Amino acid sequence: MTRDEIKIAILRCLGGVAPEADLSRLKPKVSFREQLDLDSMDFLNFVVALHESLRVEIPETDYPKLMALDPSIDYLLARLQTEQST
């Protein structure tokens, strides 16, 4: 998967938990919670949606790596590459 494909998947998952948000204005390094006013359940639903969409295991200890767009892309790209090589 490419960075762009992962970004599209992330934005689609965010749109599912925050449909009223203008995702085109998302700042890549600023927390989703801060920008989209997500609560803990919204964030958990986002992580579950990523898991289902990308078919990638995301341990709870890695959730902080999914707090903003750029770090999420980096994390998921590495995670997908690791899972594909095993």
N, C-alpha and C positions, 0 to 999 in steps of 0.2 A: 504494500500500500504506500502511496505517496503522501507527502506532507499535506498537499491540497485535499486529497481524499479524506485524510484524517480530520482536517479542519472542517470540511463539509459535514462529516459525521458528528463532530462535536457540536457544531452549530445546530444541526437537526435535533440532537438530543437536548440541547439547551432550550430550543424552541418548544419542545414538548413539555418542559417543566415551567417555562416562563414565556407563554405564547404572546403576551403583551409587550415583550421586550423588543427594542430595536437592535437586533444583533449586528447590523451593519455599522453601528457606532461603538462596538465593543473594543476596548483598549486591550492589546495583546498581553500586557504584563500586569494588569490590575485585576484583583480578585473578582471572580464571578459574583460572589456574595455581596461585595461592595457595589458593583455596577448594576446588578440585576435584583438586588434585595432578596436573595435566596435565603430561606431558612434551612435548618439542618435536614428536614425531610425533603425539601426541594433538591438539595445537594445529593442526598442519598438516591433519590429518584433519577437524577442525572447520571450518577455512577452506574446504577442498574441499567439504564438505557444504553450507556456506552458498552457495558458488558454484553448486552443482548445484540446490539448493532454490530459491534466489531468482533464478537466472540472471543474476547480476551479476558483472562482472569485478572482481577484487580484486588489485591489484598487490602484490607482495611488500613494497614500501616502505610500504604502508598496513597491514600486519599489526599494528603496535603500536596502531593505532586500534581493534582488535578484542579487546583484552585484558580488558575488563570489560563488563558488561551495558549500562549506560547509554551509554558511549561507542560501543559496537557498534551500538546502535539508532540513535544520532545519525548515525554514519558511513553505515550502510546506507540510512537514509532519504534522506540527501543524495545518495548514490551512485545510488540507484534513480531519484530525481527527475531527476538529471542525465542518466542514460541514456535515460529516457523522453522527454526534451525534445530529444534529438539524433536 
